Amino acid sequence: MDKLKRLGEVLYAFDTVEVFEYYKLSGASALQYIVFDLGFITHTLNFDLDTTLDISKVNELRQLVNQTLPKLLQSKNFTLDTKKSKLTGKVDSYVIVDNITKEVYQLNFNYLNRVHILKPEYFARIDKHFVDLHIYALSTLENYARYIVEYLEGVYDDKILEFMVAHRKVLPQQYPFMRKMVAFYLSISDQFNDIELDIKNLRLIDILSWNENELKYFDLARNGQYDLKLILPETMANKMDSHPKLKLLRR
């Protein structure tokens, strides 16, 4: 928990600068903070930029983050490792070192995942570990969906999946909609063509029992065609149709 608290100091620092309200924790890195009894999972904080601003304004936000981050980290006794950090514009990855414990962490800012299926949420965590920690994150259900994709990509083990099922953090009646979100994010994953869709993990069989429309969606996606209405309600499909990653993937 000390590591979770220490990395939480970064979130405390972000809360002092307005621009970071646009950045939402996602997947496992969000769940470790918003599911209080989950426990520490990762040394990485993954953020999605959530905004409808045009690309010029997005670039302004990115530049502001680049300028602000070193001083913010320093205020919490972290050092930015500029040699190991990689800024691509699509995903900016910052490697940071805790000057107190010498632990190494990573902050990833994703600039392609700017549109989300559900509205992001705001959480305040007050407990024995944190004093009014403000957390800007994707919705809890969408974070579970993102985690499942991360698991299928081989980024994380099934620890969160086991916890989610055992403690009924996602109810069976929510599985069909969560499956649709998994289908979308899986289809835009860089590893999509390498991921086995025939699920072998017993805990995932009930959650990811693909129906006919979802399998058809996958077949089309493998050929660069994304018919979102096969997996999402029309309003959501229209919204996600503007996802920047789709513009890169469509043929």
One Martini backbone bead per residue (centre of mass of N, CA, C, O) as a GRO file, in nm:
protein
  251
    1MET     BB    1   0.053   0.065  -0.014
    2ASP     BB    2   0.290   0.262  -0.031
    3LYS     BB    3   0.293   0.275  -0.341
    4LEU     BB    4   0.009   0.382  -0.377
    5LYS     BB    5   0.056   0.641  -0.212
    6ARG     BB    6   0.293   0.753  -0.373
    7LEU     BB    7   0.146   0.766  -0.650
    8GLY     BB    8  -0.082   0.949  -0.532
    9GLU     BB    9   0.089   1.211  -0.532
   10VAL     BB   10   0.045   1.269  -0.830
   11LEU     BB   11  -0.261   1.323  -0.805
   12TYR     BB   12  -0.236   1.558  -0.615
   13ALA     BB   13  -0.076   1.735  -0.812
   14PHE     BB   14  -0.286   1.740  -1.047
   15ASP     BB   15  -0.513   1.892  -0.873
   16THR     BB   16  -0.352   2.185  -0.913
   17VAL     BB   17  -0.414   2.141  -1.232
   18GLU     BB   18  -0.653   2.190  -1.465
   19VAL     BB   19  -0.561   2.017  -1.716
   20PHE     BB   20  -0.597   1.725  -1.567
   21GLU     BB   21  -0.911   1.696  -1.608
   22TYR     BB   22  -0.876   1.568  -1.905
   23TYR     BB   23  -0.746   1.329  -1.744
   24LYS     BB   24  -0.805   0.968  -1.745
   25LEU     BB   25  -0.818   0.704  -1.582
   26SER     BB   26  -0.732   0.360  -1.678
   27GLY     BB   27  -0.810   0.067  -1.596
   28ALA     BB   28  -0.606  -0.071  -1.367
   29SER     BB   29  -0.500   0.213  -1.271
   30ALA     BB   30  -0.788   0.290  -1.167
   31LEU     BB   31  -0.890   0.050  -0.992
   32GLN     BB   32  -0.670   0.080  -0.760
   33TYR     BB   33  -0.840   0.349  -0.657
   34ILE     BB   34  -1.170   0.283  -0.682
   35VAL     BB   35  -1.100  -0.001  -0.553
   36PHE     BB   36  -1.023  -0.023  -0.233
   37ASP     BB   37  -0.984  -0.365  -0.201
   38LEU     BB   38  -0.766  -0.446  -0.423
   39GLY     BB   39  -0.497  -0.314  -0.450
   40PHE     BB   40  -0.195  -0.324  -0.570
   41ILE     BB   41  -0.087  -0.352  -0.926
   42THR     BB   42   0.075  -0.090  -1.050
   43HIS     BB   43   0.340   0.133  -1.186
   44THR     BB   44   0.100   0.245  -1.366
   45LEU     BB   45  -0.032   0.538  -1.535
   46ASN     BB   46  -0.329   0.561  -1.724
   47PHE     BB   47  -0.419   0.809  -1.970
   48ASP     BB   48  -0.698   0.976  -2.096
   49LEU     BB   49  -0.804   1.189  -2.322
   50ASP     BB   50  -1.099   1.405  -2.263
   51THR     BB   51  -1.217   1.541  -2.574
   52THR     BB   52  -1.355   1.782  -2.834
   53LEU     BB   53  -1.119   1.911  -2.921
   54ASP     BB   54  -0.916   2.019  -3.131
   55ILE     BB   55  -0.596   1.948  -3.231
   56SER     BB   56  -0.472   2.221  -3.147
   57LYS     BB   57  -0.570   2.202  -2.849
   58VAL     BB   58  -0.438   1.936  -2.783
   59ASN     BB   59  -0.147   2.039  -2.824
   60GLU     BB   60  -0.163   2.245  -2.597
   61LEU     BB   61  -0.204   2.044  -2.370
   62ARG     BB   62   0.052   1.883  -2.414
   63GLN     BB   63   0.251   2.118  -2.370
   64LEU     BB   64   0.161   2.182  -2.083
   65VAL     BB   65   0.238   1.912  -1.962
   66ASN     BB   66   0.541   1.919  -2.038
   67GLN     BB   67   0.595   2.182  -1.868
   68THR     BB   68   0.465   2.093  -1.579
   69LEU     BB   69   0.560   1.811  -1.477
   70PRO     BB   70   0.844   1.841  -1.345
   71LYS     BB   71   0.755   2.032  -1.111
   72LEU     BB   72   0.535   1.854  -0.992
   73LEU     BB   73   0.716   1.613  -0.923
   74GLN     BB   74   0.912   1.766  -0.742
   75SER     BB   75   0.695   1.840  -0.520
   76LYS     BB   76   0.692   1.499  -0.463
   77ASN     BB   77   0.978   1.366  -0.504
   78PHE     BB   78   1.031   1.350  -0.818
   79THR     BB   79   1.190   1.214  -1.117
   80LEU     BB   80   1.259   1.276  -1.447
   81ASP     BB   81   1.331   1.044  -1.708
   82THR     BB   82   1.433   1.154  -2.014
   83LYS     BB   83   1.574   0.903  -2.150
   84LYS     BB   84   1.313   0.696  -2.104
   85SER     BB   85   1.131   0.882  -2.226
   86LYS     BB   86   0.831   0.893  -2.453
   87LEU     BB   87   0.739   1.112  -2.729
   88THR     BB   88   0.471   1.080  -2.986
   89GLY     BB   89   0.156   1.200  -2.943
   90LYS     BB   90  -0.010   0.942  -2.891
   91VAL     BB   91   0.205   0.845  -2.665
   92ASP     BB   92   0.305   0.960  -2.350
   93SER     BB   93   0.607   0.853  -2.177
   94TYR     BB   94   0.684   0.859  -1.827
   95VAL     BB   95   0.969   0.834  -1.635
   96ILE     BB   96   0.979   0.778  -1.279
   97VAL     BB   97   1.143   0.875  -0.967
   98ASP     BB   98   1.167   0.791  -0.640
   99ASN     BB   99   1.357   0.963  -0.407
  100ILE     BB  100   1.289   0.777  -0.158
  101THR     BB  101   1.269   0.458  -0.285
  102LYS     BB  102   1.354   0.418  -0.605
  103GLU     BB  103   1.115   0.385  -0.756
  104VAL     BB  104   0.960   0.291  -1.068
  105TYR     BB  105   0.758   0.479  -1.294
  106GLN     BB  106   0.459   0.525  -1.512
  107LEU     BB  107   0.338   0.770  -1.750
  108ASN     BB  108   0.041   0.760  -1.956
  109PHE     BB  109  -0.059   0.950  -2.254
  110ASN     BB  110  -0.354   0.929  -2.438
  111TYR     BB  111  -0.436   1.082  -2.769
  112LEU     BB  112  -0.657   0.878  -2.902
  113ASN     BB  113  -0.841   0.833  -2.638
  114ARG     BB  114  -1.096   1.081  -2.657
  115VAL     BB  115  -1.329   0.867  -2.672
  116HIS     BB  116  -1.624   0.755  -2.486
  117ILE     BB  117  -1.885   0.558  -2.400
  118LEU     BB  118  -1.870   0.670  -2.119
  119LYS     BB  119  -1.888   0.877  -1.869
  120PRO     BB  120  -1.684   1.014  -1.687
  121GLU     BB  121  -1.543   1.023  -1.353
  122TYR     BB  122  -1.567   1.127  -1.006
  123PHE     BB  123  -1.342   1.081  -0.731
  124ALA     BB  124  -1.339   1.038  -0.368
  125ARG     BB  125  -1.073   0.959  -0.139
  126ILE     BB  126  -1.146   0.854   0.205
  127ASP     BB  127  -0.898   0.721   0.423
  128LYS     BB  128  -0.625   0.569   0.573
  129HIS     BB  129  -0.451   0.649   0.300
  130PHE     BB  130  -0.642   0.905   0.224
  131VAL     BB  131  -0.676   1.268   0.171
  132ASP     BB  132  -0.871   1.366  -0.050
  133LEU     BB  133  -0.869   1.200  -0.325
  134HIS     BB  134  -0.860   1.290  -0.662
  135ILE     BB  135  -1.045   1.116  -0.929
  136TYR     BB  136  -0.994   1.086  -1.274
  137ALA     BB  137  -1.217   0.872  -1.463
  138LEU     BB  138  -1.341   0.629  -1.588
  139SER     BB  139  -1.574   0.432  -1.580
  140THR     BB  140  -1.593   0.147  -1.412
  141LEU     BB  141  -1.693  -0.038  -1.642
  142GLU     BB  142  -1.484   0.060  -1.852
  143ASN     BB  143  -1.238  -0.027  -1.686
  144TYR     BB  144  -1.296  -0.328  -1.691
  145ALA     BB  145  -1.286  -0.352  -1.996
  146ARG     BB  146  -0.995  -0.249  -2.027
  147TYR     BB  147  -0.865  -0.466  -1.855
  148ILE     BB  148  -0.942  -0.710  -2.028
  149VAL     BB  149  -0.771  -0.617  -2.263
  150GLU     BB  150  -0.505  -0.613  -2.109
  151TYR     BB  151  -0.515  -0.913  -2.049
  152LEU     BB  152  -0.526  -1.013  -2.350
  153GLU     BB  153  -0.243  -0.861  -2.407
  154GLY     BB  154  -0.054  -0.932  -2.137
  155VAL     BB  155  -0.018  -0.708  -1.910
  156TYR     BB  156  -0.203  -0.877  -1.715
  157ASP     BB  157  -0.331  -1.057  -1.491
  158ASP     BB  158  -0.615  -1.226  -1.312
  159LYS     BB  159  -0.663  -1.073  -1.041
  160ILE     BB  160  -0.900  -0.881  -1.109
  161LEU     BB  161  -1.090  -1.091  -1.226
  162GLU     BB  162  -1.119  -1.259  -0.971
  163PHE     BB  163  -1.228  -1.028  -0.797
  164MET     BB  164  -1.473  -0.943  -0.968
  165VAL     BB  165  -1.624  -1.219  -0.945
  166ALA     BB  166  -1.613  -1.284  -0.637
  167HIS     BB  167  -1.735  -0.968  -0.567
  168ARG     BB  168  -1.939  -0.856  -0.775
  169LYS     BB  169  -1.852  -0.586  -0.938
  170VAL     BB  170  -1.986  -0.739  -1.177
  171LEU     BB  171  -2.280  -0.806  -1.305
  172PRO     BB  172  -2.437  -1.025  -1.509
  173GLN     BB  173  -2.627  -0.795  -1.637
  174GLN     BB  174  -2.350  -0.638  -1.740
  175TYR     BB  175  -2.200  -0.816  -1.946
  176PRO     BB  176  -2.313  -0.742  -2.231
  177PHE     BB  177  -2.209  -0.444  -2.227
  178MET     BB  178  -1.914  -0.498  -2.159
  179ARG     BB  179  -1.861  -0.669  -2.413
  180LYS     BB  180  -1.893  -0.432  -2.610
  181MET     BB  181  -1.651  -0.272  -2.501
  182VAL     BB  182  -1.442  -0.486  -2.548
  183ALA     BB  183  -1.482  -0.508  -2.853
  184PHE     BB  184  -1.393  -0.227  -2.923
  185TYR     BB  185  -1.106  -0.218  -2.783
  186LEU     BB  186  -1.002  -0.469  -2.925
  187SER     BB  187  -1.029  -0.357  -3.226
  188ILE     BB  188  -0.803  -0.109  -3.148
  189SER     BB  189  -0.583  -0.285  -3.096
  190ASP     BB  190  -0.253  -0.355  -3.176
  191GLN     BB  191  -0.325  -0.684  -3.103
  192PHE     BB  192  -0.580  -0.798  -3.240
  193ASN     BB  193  -0.460  -1.019  -3.451
  194ASP     BB  194  -0.326  -1.187  -3.183
  195ILE     BB  195  -0.600  -1.243  -3.053
  196GLU     BB  196  -0.787  -1.475  -2.886
  197LEU     BB  197  -1.141  -1.521  -2.909
  198ASP     BB  198  -1.117  -1.802  -2.781
  199ILE     BB  199  -1.202  -1.846  -2.471
  200LYS     BB  200  -1.030  -2.004  -2.182
  201ASN     BB  201  -1.113  -1.847  -1.946
  202LEU     BB  202  -1.350  -1.925  -1.719
  203ARG     BB  203  -1.422  -1.630  -1.617
  204LEU     BB  204  -1.482  -1.529  -1.932
  205ILE     BB  205  -1.708  -1.692  -2.068
  206ASP     BB  206  -1.960  -1.531  -1.968
  207ILE     BB  207  -1.864  -1.247  -2.066
  208LEU     BB  208  -1.725  -1.365  -2.362
  209SER     BB  209  -1.998  -1.444  -2.535
  210TRP     BB  210  -2.015  -1.422  -2.846
  211ASN     BB  211  -2.207  -1.297  -3.081
  212GLU     BB  212  -2.292  -1.262  -3.403
  213ASN     BB  213  -2.237  -0.952  -3.427
  214GLU     BB  214  -1.955  -0.952  -3.295
  215LEU     BB  215  -1.819  -1.145  -3.497
  216LYS     BB  216  -1.876  -0.967  -3.741
  217TYR     BB  217  -1.722  -0.722  -3.644
  218PHE     BB  218  -1.445  -0.859  -3.636
  219ASP     BB  219  -1.427  -0.937  -3.932
  220LEU     BB  220  -1.436  -0.645  -4.037
  221ALA     BB  221  -1.199  -0.525  -3.866
  222ARG     BB  222  -0.974  -0.700  -4.006
  223ASN     BB  223  -1.058  -0.507  -4.278
  224GLY     BB  224  -1.113  -0.198  -4.178
  225GLN     BB  225  -1.414  -0.243  -4.064
  226TYR     BB  226  -1.653  -0.031  -3.866
  227ASP     BB  227  -1.959  -0.156  -3.733
  228LEU     BB  228  -2.090  -0.027  -3.449
  229LYS     BB  229  -2.399  -0.125  -3.469
  230LEU     BB  230  -2.328  -0.427  -3.388
  231ILE     BB  231  -2.244  -0.333  -3.064
  232LEU     BB  232  -2.402  -0.054  -3.050
  233PRO     BB  233  -2.585   0.180  -2.986
  234GLU     BB  234  -2.653   0.434  -3.189
  235THR     BB  235  -2.553   0.674  -3.018
  236MET     BB  236  -2.279   0.544  -2.946
  237ALA     BB  237  -2.185   0.483  -3.231
  238ASN     BB  238  -2.176   0.778  -3.326
  239LYS     BB  239  -1.972   0.871  -3.118
  240MET     BB  240  -1.739   0.650  -3.180
  241ASP     BB  241  -1.692   0.728  -3.485
  242SER     BB  242  -1.482   0.972  -3.381
  243HIS     BB  243  -1.251   0.802  -3.323
  244PRO     BB  244  -0.920   0.845  -3.390
  245LYS     BB  245  -0.837   0.543  -3.438
  246LEU     BB  246  -1.036   0.482  -3.668
  247LYS     BB  247  -0.909   0.677  -3.877
  248LEU     BB  248  -0.647   0.496  -3.896
  249LEU     BB  249  -0.789   0.201  -3.957
  250ARG     BB  250  -0.944   0.276  -4.186
  251ARG     BB  251  -1.008   0.173  -4.551
   0.00000   0.00000   0.00000
